[in-house]
Every structure is written in structure tokens, then in C-alpha cells.
């Protein structure tokens, strides 16, 4: 991968906030870190929405027996 020089414009306030929050004082490292974290967040958001396949349907979930409402108020199983 080739390094390419880019020019970005940030306000002093944006840069100061980012430095304060991350502790990264070098602007190049700060931008690299921000981009890396942004890409990670996008990947996690996509996974949380069902992964990389938009047609994916999650299988139905079954609750363990002790979560069902088939117990009386003392926690004993109800008769069938």
C-alpha cells in the first residue's frame, strides 16, 4: 500500500478536543487513530445488524426451561 499525502482542515477546537481525549499529540497519528477507530465502529455496527449478508435471518431463539412460565410461585414445575 502506498502512502499518499492528503490535506485536511481541522479547527483548533476539534484538534484540541481530540488531543485531550486521546492523549495523542501528533496530528498524523491522531488522524490515523481516528480513521482506524471509525472503520472498527462501522464493522461492529454492520455485524450488530446481522453481519455482512443483508438477507440473513437469525434462527428463532429458545429459552431454557427455567425461564419459561411453567413454574408456580414457589418455583416448582406445574403439572402437565
mmCIF file as gemmi writes it, N, C-alpha and C atoms, coordinates in Angstrom:
data_model
loop_
_atom_site.group_PDB
_atom_site.id
_atom_site.type_symbol
_atom_site.label_atom_id
_atom_site.label_alt_id
_atom_site.label_comp_id
_atom_site.label_asym_id
_atom_site.label_entity_id
_atom_site.label_seq_id
_atom_site.pdbx_PDB_ins_code
_atom_site.Cartn_x
_atom_site.Cartn_y
_atom_site.Cartn_z
_atom_site.occupancy
_atom_site.B_iso_or_equiv
_atom_site.pdbx_formal_charge
_atom_site.auth_seq_id
_atom_site.auth_asym_id
_atom_site.pdbx_PDB_model_num
ATOM 1 N N . UNK Axp A 1 ? 0.845 -1.176 0 1 0 ? 1 A 1
ATOM 2 C CA . UNK Axp A 1 ? 0 0 0 1 0 ? 1 A 1
ATOM 3 C C . UNK Axp A 1 ? 0.889 1.237 0 1 0 ? 1 A 1
ATOM 4 N N . UNK Axp A 2 ? 0.511 2.177 -0.764 1 0 ? 2 A 1
ATOM 5 C CA . UNK Axp A 2 ? 1.298 3.38 -0.95 1 0 ? 2 A 1
ATOM 6 C C . UNK Axp A 2 ? 0.798 4.495 -0.034 1 0 ? 2 A 1
ATOM 7 N N . UNK Axp A 3 ? 1.706 5.239 0.552 1 0 ? 3 A 1
ATOM 8 C CA . UNK Axp A 3 ? 1.33 6.391 1.368 1 0 ? 3 A 1
ATOM 9 C C . UNK Axp A 3 ? 1.051 7.565 0.456 1 0 ? 3 A 1
ATOM 10 N N . UNK Axp A 4 ? -0.057 8.229 0.717 1 0 ? 4 A 1
ATOM 11 C CA . UNK Axp A 4 ? -0.413 9.398 -0.078 1 0 ? 4 A 1
ATOM 12 C C . UNK Axp A 4 ? -0.606 10.576 0.862 1 0 ? 4 A 1
ATOM 13 N N . UNK Axp A 5 ? -0.087 11.693 0.464 1 0 ? 5 A 1
ATOM 14 C CA . UNK Axp A 5 ? -0.236 12.884 1.288 1 0 ? 5 A 1
ATOM 15 C C . UNK Axp A 5 ? -1.6 13.51 1.015 1 0 ? 5 A 1
ATOM 16 N N . UNK Axp A 6 ? -2.285 13.86 2.085 1 0 ? 6 A 1
ATOM 17 C CA . UNK Axp A 6 ? -3.604 14.481 1.996 1 0 ? 6 A 1
ATOM 18 C C . UNK Axp A 6 ? -3.608 15.747 2.828 1 0 ? 6 A 1
ATOM 19 N N . UNK Axp A 7 ? -4.433 16.673 2.445 1 0 ? 7 A 1
ATOM 20 C CA . UNK Axp A 7 ? -4.574 17.903 3.221 1 0 ? 7 A 1
ATOM 21 C C . UNK Axp A 7 ? -5.984 17.914 3.806 1 0 ? 7 A 1
ATOM 22 N N . UNK Axp A 8 ? -6.07 18.075 5.131 1 0 ? 8 A 1
ATOM 23 C CA . UNK Axp A 8 ? -7.372 18.2 5.78 1 0 ? 8 A 1
ATOM 24 C C . UNK Axp A 8 ? -7.365 19.474 6.615 1 0 ? 8 A 1
ATOM 25 N N . UNK Axp A 9 ? -8.533 20.018 6.806 1 0 ? 9 A 1
ATOM 26 C CA . UNK Axp A 9 ? -8.661 21.242 7.598 1 0 ? 9 A 1
ATOM 27 C C . UNK Axp A 9 ? -9.439 20.913 8.86 1 0 ? 9 A 1
ATOM 28 N N . UNK Axp A 10 ? -8.816 21.185 9.994 1 0 ? 10 A 1
ATOM 29 C CA . UNK Axp A 10 ? -9.45 20.988 11.299 1 0 ? 10 A 1
ATOM 30 C C . UNK Axp A 10 ? -9.417 22.31 12.049 1 0 ? 10 A 1
ATOM 31 N N . UNK Axp A 11 ? -10.438 22.548 12.834 1 0 ? 11 A 1
ATOM 32 C CA . UNK Axp A 11 ? -10.395 23.752 13.667 1 0 ? 11 A 1
ATOM 33 C C . UNK Axp A 11 ? -9.48 23.48 14.855 1 0 ? 11 A 1
ATOM 34 N N . UNK Axp A 12 ? -8.997 24.54 15.464 1 0 ? 12 A 1
ATOM 35 C CA . UNK Axp A 12 ? -8.159 24.391 16.655 1 0 ? 12 A 1
ATOM 36 C C . UNK Axp A 12 ? -8.921 23.671 17.758 1 0 ? 12 A 1
ATOM 37 N N . UNK Axp A 13 ? -10.211 23.954 17.864 1 0 ? 13 A 1
ATOM 38 C CA . UNK Axp A 13 ? -11.034 23.327 18.899 1 0 ? 13 A 1
ATOM 39 C C . UNK Axp A 13 ? -11.172 21.825 18.661 1 0 ? 13 A 1
ATOM 40 N N . UNK Axp A 14 ? -11.413 21.41 17.417 1 0 ? 14 A 1
ATOM 41 C CA . UNK Axp A 14 ? -11.521 19.987 17.093 1 0 ? 14 A 1
ATOM 42 C C . UNK Axp A 14 ? -10.223 19.259 17.43 1 0 ? 14 A 1
ATOM 43 N N . UNK Axp A 15 ? -9.112 19.852 17.021 1 0 ? 15 A 1
ATOM 44 C CA . UNK Axp A 15 ? -7.813 19.236 17.279 1 0 ? 15 A 1
ATOM 45 C C . UNK Axp A 15 ? -7.524 19.166 18.776 1 0 ? 15 A 1
ATOM 46 N N . UNK Axp A 16 ? -7.803 20.24 19.509 1 0 ? 16 A 1
ATOM 47 C CA . UNK Axp A 16 ? -7.566 20.261 20.954 1 0 ? 16 A 1
ATOM 48 C C . UNK Axp A 16 ? -8.425 19.218 21.671 1 0 ? 16 A 1
ATOM 49 N N . UNK Axp A 17 ? -9.7 19.086 21.273 1 0 ? 17 A 1
ATOM 50 C CA . UNK Axp A 17 ? -10.573 18.079 21.878 1 0 ? 17 A 1
ATOM 51 C C . UNK Axp A 17 ? -10.038 16.675 21.637 1 0 ? 17 A 1
ATOM 52 N N . UNK Axp A 18 ? -9.638 16.401 20.404 1 0 ? 18 A 1
ATOM 53 C CA . UNK Axp A 18 ? -9.133 15.073 20.07 1 0 ? 18 A 1
ATOM 54 C C . UNK Axp A 18 ? -7.851 14.756 20.842 1 0 ? 18 A 1
ATOM 55 N N . UNK Axp A 19 ? -6.97 15.718 20.949 1 0 ? 19 A 1
ATOM 56 C CA . UNK Axp A 19 ? -5.721 15.519 21.704 1 0 ? 19 A 1
ATOM 57 C C . UNK Axp A 19 ? -6.036 15.282 23.166 1 0 ? 19 A 1
ATOM 58 N N . UNK Axp A 20 ? -6.956 16.053 23.717 1 0 ? 20 A 1
ATOM 59 C CA . UNK Axp A 20 ? -7.318 15.908 25.129 1 0 ? 20 A 1
ATOM 60 C C . UNK Axp A 20 ? -7.937 14.536 25.398 1 0 ? 20 A 1
ATOM 61 N N . UNK Axp A 21 ? -8.793 14.078 24.499 1 0 ? 21 A 1
ATOM 62 C CA . UNK Axp A 21 ? -9.488 12.815 24.707 1 0 ? 21 A 1
ATOM 63 C C . UNK Axp A 21 ? -8.611 11.588 24.47 1 0 ? 21 A 1
ATOM 64 N N . UNK Axp A 22 ? -7.677 11.673 23.534 1 0 ? 22 A 1
ATOM 65 C CA . UNK Axp A 22 ? -6.862 10.506 23.195 1 0 ? 22 A 1
ATOM 66 C C . UNK Axp A 22 ? -5.472 10.539 23.811 1 0 ? 22 A 1
ATOM 67 N N . UNK Axp A 23 ? -4.958 11.73 24.062 1 0 ? 23 A 1
ATOM 68 C CA . UNK Axp A 23 ? -3.583 11.845 24.535 1 0 ? 23 A 1
ATOM 69 C C . UNK Axp A 23 ? -2.567 11.775 23.404 1 0 ? 23 A 1
ATOM 70 N N . UNK Axp A 24 ? -3.047 11.669 22.175 1 0 ? 24 A 1
ATOM 71 C CA . UNK Axp A 24 ? -2.158 11.616 21.004 1 0 ? 24 A 1
ATOM 72 C C . UNK Axp A 24 ? -1.918 13.041 20.545 1 0 ? 24 A 1
ATOM 73 N N . UNK Axp A 25 ? -0.661 13.473 20.59 1 0 ? 25 A 1
ATOM 74 C CA . UNK Axp A 25 ? -0.357 14.866 20.263 1 0 ? 25 A 1
ATOM 75 C C . UNK Axp A 25 ? 0.099 15.067 18.816 1 0 ? 25 A 1
ATOM 76 N N . UNK Axp A 26 ? 0.561 14.012 18.148 1 0 ? 26 A 1
ATOM 77 C CA . UNK Axp A 26 ? 0.995 14.134 16.763 1 0 ? 26 A 1
ATOM 78 C C . UNK Axp A 26 ? -0.23 14.106 15.844 1 0 ? 26 A 1
ATOM 79 N N . UNK Axp A 27 ? -0.468 15.156 15.055 1 0 ? 27 A 1
ATOM 80 C CA . UNK Axp A 27 ? -1.663 15.216 14.216 1 0 ? 27 A 1
ATOM 81 C C . UNK Axp A 27 ? -1.796 14.047 13.238 1 0 ? 27 A 1
ATOM 82 N N . UNK Axp A 28 ? -0.691 13.586 12.647 1 0 ? 28 A 1
ATOM 83 C CA . UNK Axp A 28 ? -0.763 12.449 11.721 1 0 ? 28 A 1
ATOM 84 C C . UNK Axp A 28 ? -1.219 11.188 12.435 1 0 ? 28 A 1
ATOM 85 N N . UNK Axp A 29 ? -0.623 10.912 13.585 1 0 ? 29 A 1
ATOM 86 C CA . UNK Axp A 29 ? -1.023 9.731 14.35 1 0 ? 29 A 1
ATOM 87 C C . UNK Axp A 29 ? -2.463 9.852 14.818 1 0 ? 29 A 1
ATOM 88 N N . UNK Axp A 30 ? -2.866 11.053 15.185 1 0 ? 30 A 1
ATOM 89 C CA . UNK Axp A 30 ? -4.227 11.298 15.654 1 0 ? 30 A 1
ATOM 90 C C . UNK Axp A 30 ? -5.244 10.986 14.554 1 0 ? 30 A 1
ATOM 91 N N . UNK Axp A 31 ? -4.986 11.44 13.335 1 0 ? 31 A 1
ATOM 92 C CA . UNK Axp A 31 ? -5.898 11.178 12.222 1 0 ? 31 A 1
ATOM 93 C C . UNK Axp A 31 ? -5.913 9.692 11.883 1 0 ? 31 A 1
ATOM 94 N N . UNK Axp A 32 ? -4.751 9.043 11.871 1 0 ? 32 A 1
ATOM 95 C CA . UNK Axp A 32 ? -4.701 7.597 11.618 1 0 ? 32 A 1
ATOM 96 C C . UNK Axp A 32 ? -5.523 6.838 12.658 1 0 ? 32 A 1
ATOM 97 N N . UNK Axp A 33 ? -5.354 7.211 13.922 1 0 ? 33 A 1
ATOM 98 C CA . UNK Axp A 33 ? -6.09 6.568 15.011 1 0 ? 33 A 1
ATOM 99 C C . UNK Axp A 33 ? -7.6 6.782 14.833 1 0 ? 33 A 1
ATOM 100 N N . UNK Axp A 34 ? -7.986 7.998 14.515 1 0 ? 34 A 1
ATOM 101 C CA . UNK Axp A 34 ? -9.409 8.31 14.335 1 0 ? 34 A 1
ATOM 102 C C . UNK Axp A 34 ? -10.009 7.491 13.196 1 0 ? 34 A 1
ATOM 103 N N . UNK Axp A 35 ? -9.299 7.397 12.076 1 0 ? 35 A 1
ATOM 104 C CA . UNK Axp A 35 ? -9.799 6.618 10.937 1 0 ? 35 A 1
ATOM 105 C C . UNK Axp A 35 ? -9.903 5.14 11.288 1 0 ? 35 A 1
ATOM 106 N N . UNK Axp A 36 ? -8.9 4.626 11.984 1 0 ? 36 A 1
ATOM 107 C CA . UNK Axp A 36 ? -8.914 3.226 12.386 1 0 ? 36 A 1
ATOM 108 C C . UNK Axp A 36 ? -10.101 2.923 13.299 1 0 ? 36 A 1
ATOM 109 N N . UNK Axp A 37 ? -10.333 3.778 14.286 1 0 ? 37 A 1
ATOM 110 C CA . UNK Axp A 37 ? -11.457 3.579 15.203 1 0 ? 37 A 1
ATOM 111 C C . UNK Axp A 37 ? -12.796 3.714 14.486 1 0 ? 37 A 1
ATOM 112 N N . UNK Axp A 38 ? -12.877 4.629 13.536 1 0 ? 38 A 1
ATOM 113 C CA . UNK Axp A 38 ? -14.104 4.817 12.77 1 0 ? 38 A 1
ATOM 114 C C . UNK Axp A 38 ? -14.43 3.57 11.949 1 0 ? 38 A 1
ATOM 115 N N . UNK Axp A 39 ? -13.422 3.008 11.294 1 0 ? 39 A 1
ATOM 116 C CA . UNK Axp A 39 ? -13.634 1.802 10.489 1 0 ? 39 A 1
ATOM 117 C C . UNK Axp A 39 ? -14.046 0.634 11.389 1 0 ? 39 A 1
ATOM 118 N N . UNK Axp A 40 ? -13.413 0.49 12.56 1 0 ? 40 A 1
ATOM 119 C CA . UNK Axp A 40 ? -13.806 -0.569 13.501 1 0 ? 40 A 1
ATOM 120 C C . UNK Axp A 40 ? -15.264 -0.422 13.905 1 0 ? 40 A 1
ATOM 121 N N . UNK Axp A 41 ? -15.674 0.81 14.177 1 0 ? 41 A 1
ATOM 122 C CA . UNK Axp A 41 ? -17.059 1.06 14.587 1 0 ? 41 A 1
ATOM 123 C C . UNK Axp A 41 ? -18.031 0.686 13.47 1 0 ? 41 A 1
ATOM 124 N N . UNK Axp A 42 ? -17.701 1.024 12.244 1 0 ? 42 A 1
ATOM 125 C CA . UNK Axp A 42 ? -18.571 0.671 11.126 1 0 ? 42 A 1
ATOM 126 C C . UNK Axp A 42 ? -18.695 -0.839 10.978 1 0 ? 42 A 1
ATOM 127 N N . UNK Axp A 43 ? -17.583 -1.556 11.144 1 0 ? 43 A 1
ATOM 128 C CA . UNK Axp A 43 ? -17.625 -3.018 11.075 1 0 ? 43 A 1
ATOM 129 C C . UNK Axp A 43 ? -18.498 -3.591 12.192 1 0 ? 43 A 1
ATOM 130 N N . UNK Axp A 44 ? -18.349 -3.077 13.4 1 0 ? 44 A 1
ATOM 131 C CA . UNK Axp A 44 ? -19.155 -3.561 14.52 1 0 ? 44 A 1
ATOM 132 C C . UNK Axp A 44 ? -20.632 -3.252 14.314 1 0 ? 44 A 1
ATOM 133 N N . UNK Axp A 45 ? -20.94 -2.069 13.795 1 0 ? 45 A 1
ATOM 134 C CA . UNK Axp A 45 ? -22.333 -1.718 13.513 1 0 ? 45 A 1
ATOM 135 C C . UNK Axp A 45 ? -22.928 -2.671 12.485 1 0 ? 45 A 1
ATOM 136 N N . UNK Axp A 46 ? -22.15 -2.979 11.473 1 0 ? 46 A 1
ATOM 137 C CA . UNK Axp A 46 ? -22.64 -3.883 10.425 1 0 ? 46 A 1
ATOM 138 C C . UNK Axp A 46 ? -22.867 -5.275 10.995 1 0 ? 46 A 1
ATOM 139 N N . UNK Axp A 47 ? -21.95 -5.755 11.826 1 0 ? 47 A 1
ATOM 140 C CA . UNK Axp A 47 ? -22.125 -7.068 12.445 1 0 ? 47 A 1
ATOM 141 C C . UNK Axp A 47 ? -23.346 -7.091 13.358 1 0 ? 47 A 1
ATOM 142 N N . UNK Axp A 48 ? -23.568 -6.009 14.09 1 0 ? 48 A 1
ATOM 143 C CA . UNK Axp A 48 ? -24.713 -5.938 15.001 1 0 ? 48 A 1
ATOM 144 C C . UNK Axp A 48 ? -26.034 -5.965 14.235 1 0 ? 48 A 1
ATOM 145 N N . UNK Axp A 49 ? -26.017 -5.562 12.989 1 0 ? 49 A 1
ATOM 146 C CA . UNK Axp A 49 ? -27.244 -5.545 12.18 1 0 ? 49 A 1
ATOM 147 C C . UNK Axp A 49 ? -27.423 -6.835 11.398 1 0 ? 49 A 1
ATOM 148 N N . UNK Axp A 50 ? -26.686 -7.862 11.729 1 0 ? 50 A 1
ATOM 149 C CA . UNK Axp A 50 ? -26.885 -9.143 11.068 1 0 ? 50 A 1
ATOM 150 C C . UNK Axp A 50 ? -25.73 -9.577 10.207 1 0 ? 50 A 1
ATOM 151 N N . UNK Axp A 51 ? -24.613 -8.97 10.369 1 0 ? 51 A 1
ATOM 152 C CA . UNK Axp A 51 ? -23.447 -9.406 9.614 1 0 ? 51 A 1
ATOM 153 C C . UNK Axp A 51 ? -23.36 -8.752 8.256 1 0 ? 51 A 1
ATOM 154 N N . UNK Axp A 52 ? -22.637 -9.404 7.373 1 0 ? 52 A 1
ATOM 155 C CA . UNK Axp A 52 ? -22.379 -8.83 6.061 1 0 ? 52 A 1
ATOM 156 C C . UNK Axp A 52 ? -23.366 -9.322 5.016 1 0 ? 52 A 1
ATOM 157 N N . UNK Axp A 53 ? -24.311 -10.152 5.422 1 0 ? 53 A 1
ATOM 158 C CA . UNK Axp A 53 ? -25.315 -10.643 4.495 1 0 ? 53 A 1
ATOM 159 C C . UNK Axp A 53 ? -26.659 -10.013 4.83 1 0 ? 53 A 1
ATOM 160 N N . UNK Axp A 54 ? -27.166 -9.101 3.993 1 0 ? 54 A 1
ATOM 161 C CA . UNK Axp A 54 ? -28.414 -8.425 4.331 1 0 ? 54 A 1
ATOM 162 C C . UNK Axp A 54 ? -29.617 -9.356 4.347 1 0 ? 54 A 1
ATOM 163 N N . UNK Axp A 55 ? -29.53 -10.528 3.693 1 0 ? 55 A 1
ATOM 164 C CA . UNK Axp A 55 ? -30.646 -11.469 3.643 1 0 ? 55 A 1
ATOM 165 C C . UNK Axp A 55 ? -30.649 -12.443 4.821 1 0 ? 55 A 1
ATOM 166 N N . UNK Axp A 56 ? -29.654 -12.356 5.668 1 0 ? 56 A 1
ATOM 167 C CA . UNK Axp A 56 ? -29.528 -13.292 6.786 1 0 ? 56 A 1
ATOM 168 C C . UNK Axp A 56 ? -30.669 -13.104 7.775 1 0 ? 56 A 1
ATOM 169 N N . UNK Axp A 57 ? -31.275 -14.214 8.173 1 0 ? 57 A 1
ATOM 170 C CA . UNK Axp A 57 ? -32.297 -14.185 9.22 1 0 ? 57 A 1
ATOM 171 C C . UNK Axp A 57 ? -31.807 -15.049 10.365 1 0 ? 57 A 1
ATOM 172 N N . UNK Axp A 58 ? -31.796 -14.496 11.548 1 0 ? 58 A 1
ATOM 173 C CA . UNK Axp A 58 ? -31.349 -15.245 12.715 1 0 ? 58 A 1
ATOM 174 C C . UNK Axp A 58 ? -32.356 -16.347 13.029 1 0 ? 58 A 1
ATOM 175 N N . UNK Axp A 59 ? -31.872 -17.513 13.454 1 0 ? 59 A 1
ATOM 176 C CA . UNK Axp A 59 ? -32.795 -18.585 13.809 1 0 ? 59 A 1
ATOM 177 C C . UNK Axp A 59 ? -33.59 -18.208 15.05 1 0 ? 59 A 1
ATOM 178 N N . UNK Axp A 60 ? -34.772 -18.795 15.23 1 0 ? 60 A 1
ATOM 179 C CA . UNK Axp A 60 ? -35.547 -18.472 16.428 1 0 ? 60 A 1
ATOM 180 C C . UNK Axp A 60 ? -34.806 -18.89 17.683 1 0 ? 60 A 1
ATOM 181 N N . UNK Axp A 61 ? -34.969 -18.114 18.716 1 0 ? 61 A 1
ATOM 182 C CA . UNK Axp A 61 ? -34.291 -18.414 19.981 1 0 ? 61 A 1
ATOM 183 C C . UNK Axp A 61 ? -35.225 -19.199 20.881 1 0 ? 61 A 1
ATOM 184 N N . UNK Axp A 62 ? -34.658 -20.148 21.594 1 0 ? 62 A 1
ATOM 185 C CA . UNK Axp A 62 ? -35.429 -20.915 22.563 1 0 ? 62 A 1
ATOM 186 C C . UNK Axp A 62 ? -34.894 -20.602 23.935 1 0 ? 62 A 1
ATOM 187 N N . UNK Axp A 63 ? -35.785 -20.359 24.842 1 0 ? 63 A 1
ATOM 188 C CA . UNK Axp A 63 ? -35.371 -20.077 26.215 1 0 ? 63 A 1
ATOM 189 C C . UNK Axp A 63 ? -35.18 -21.388 26.962 1 0 ? 63 A 1
ATOM 190 N N . UNK Axp A 64 ? -34.201 -21.437 27.855 1 0 ? 64 A 1
ATOM 191 C CA . UNK Axp A 64 ? -34.036 -22.629 28.686 1 0 ? 64 A 1
ATOM 192 C C . UNK Axp A 64 ? -35.295 -22.855 29.52 1 0 ? 64 A 1
ATOM 193 N N . UNK Axp A 65 ? -35.549 -24.105 29.921 1 0 ? 65 A 1
ATOM 194 C CA . UNK Axp A 65 ? -36.787 -24.404 30.651 1 0 ? 65 A 1
ATOM 195 C C . UNK Axp A 65 ? -36.987 -23.549 31.899 1 0 ? 65 A 1
ATOM 196 N N . UNK Axp A 66 ? -35.925 -23.183 32.59 1 0 ? 66 A 1
ATOM 197 C CA . UNK Axp A 66 ? -36.114 -22.432 33.823 1 0 ? 66 A 1
ATOM 198 C C . UNK Axp A 66 ? -36.546 -20.987 33.578 1 0 ? 66 A 1
ATOM 199 N N . UNK Axp A 67 ? -36.588 -20.54 32.312 1 0 ? 67 A 1
ATOM 200 C CA . UNK Axp A 67 ? -37.074 -19.2 32.012 1 0 ? 67 A 1
ATOM 201 C C . UNK Axp A 67 ? -38.544 -19.193 31.613 1 0 ? 67 A 1
ATOM 202 N N . UNK Axp A 68 ? -39.086 -20.353 31.382 1 0 ? 68 A 1
ATOM 203 C CA . UNK Axp A 68 ? -40.477 -20.422 30.935 1 0 ? 68 A 1
ATOM 204 C C . UNK Axp A 68 ? -41.42 -20.129 32.09 1 0 ? 68 A 1
ATOM 205 N N . UNK Axp A 69 ? -42.642 -19.797 31.749 1 0 ? 69 A 1
ATOM 206 C CA . UNK Axp A 69 ? -43.655 -19.507 32.759 1 0 ? 69 A 1
ATOM 207 C C . UNK Axp A 69 ? -44.405 -20.774 33.169 1 0 ? 69 A 1
ATOM 208 N N . UNK Axp A 70 ? -43.696 -21.889 33.285 1 0 ? 70 A 1
ATOM 209 C CA . UNK Axp A 70 ? -44.352 -23.128 33.679 1 0 ? 70 A 1
ATOM 210 C C . UNK Axp A 70 ? -43.992 -23.518 35.117 1 0 ? 70 A 1
ATOM 211 N N . UNK Axp A 71 ? -43.692 -22.516 35.937 1 0 ? 71 A 1
ATOM 212 C CA . UNK Axp A 71 ? -43.394 -22.743 37.345 1 0 ? 71 A 1
ATOM 213 C C . UNK Axp A 71 ? -44.432 -22.027 38.197 1 0 ? 71 A 1
ATOM 214 N N . UNK Axp A 72 ? -44.753 -22.628 39.328 1 0 ? 72 A 1
ATOM 215 C CA . UNK Axp A 72 ? -45.671 -21.94 40.235 1 0 ? 72 A 1
ATOM 216 C C . UNK Axp A 72 ? -44.907 -20.878 41.02 1 0 ? 72 A 1
ATOM 217 N N . UNK Axp A 73 ? -45.6 -20.157 41.913 1 0 ? 73 A 1
ATOM 218 C CA . UNK Axp A 73 ? -44.96 -19.049 42.626 1 0 ? 73 A 1
ATOM 219 C C . UNK Axp A 73 ? -43.828 -19.479 43.554 1 0 ? 73 A 1
ATOM 220 N N . UNK Axp A 74 ? -43.772 -20.808 43.898 1 0 ? 74 A 1
ATOM 221 C CA . UNK Axp A 74 ? -42.675 -21.317 44.735 1 0 ? 74 A 1
ATOM 222 C C . UNK Axp A 74 ? -41.508 -21.805 43.888 1 0 ? 74 A 1
ATOM 223 N N . UNK Axp A 75 ? -41.645 -21.756 42.567 1 0 ? 75 A 1
ATOM 224 C CA . UNK Axp A 75 ? -40.572 -22.194 41.682 1 0 ? 75 A 1
ATOM 225 C C . UNK Axp A 75 ? -40.653 -23.662 41.316 1 0 ? 75 A 1
ATOM 226 N N . UNK Axp A 76 ? -41.757 -24.31 41.655 1 0 ? 76 A 1
ATOM 227 C CA . UNK Axp A 76 ? -41.935 -25.722 41.335 1 0 ? 76 A 1
ATOM 228 C C . UNK Axp A 76 ? -42.617 -25.859 39.967 1 0 ? 76 A 1
ATOM 229 N N . UNK Axp A 77 ? -42.255 -26.928 39.211 1 0 ? 77 A 1
ATOM 230 C CA . UNK Axp A 77 ? -42.892 -27.108 37.9 1 0 ? 77 A 1
ATOM 231 C C . UNK Axp A 77 ? -44.389 -27.357 38.053 1 0 ? 77 A 1
ATOM 232 N N . UNK Axp A 78 ? -45.154 -26.786 37.128 1 0 ? 78 A 1
ATOM 233 C CA . UNK Axp A 78 ? -46.6 -27.011 37.106 1 0 ? 78 A 1
ATOM 234 C C . UNK Axp A 78 ? -46.876 -28.399 36.559 1 0 ? 78 A 1
ATOM 235 N N . UNK Axp A 79 ? -47.937 -29.048 37.027 1 0 ? 79 A 1
ATOM 236 C CA . UNK Axp A 79 ? -48.263 -30.39 36.487 1 0 ? 79 A 1
ATOM 237 C C . UNK Axp A 79 ? -48.684 -30.264 35.019 1 0 ? 79 A 1
ATOM 238 N N . UNK Axp A 80 ? -48.365 -31.295 34.244 1 0 ? 80 A 1
ATOM 239 C CA . UNK Axp A 80 ? -48.714 -31.29 32.805 1 0 ? 80 A 1
ATOM 240 C C . UNK Axp A 80 ? -50.175 -31.461 32.581 1 0 ? 80 A 1
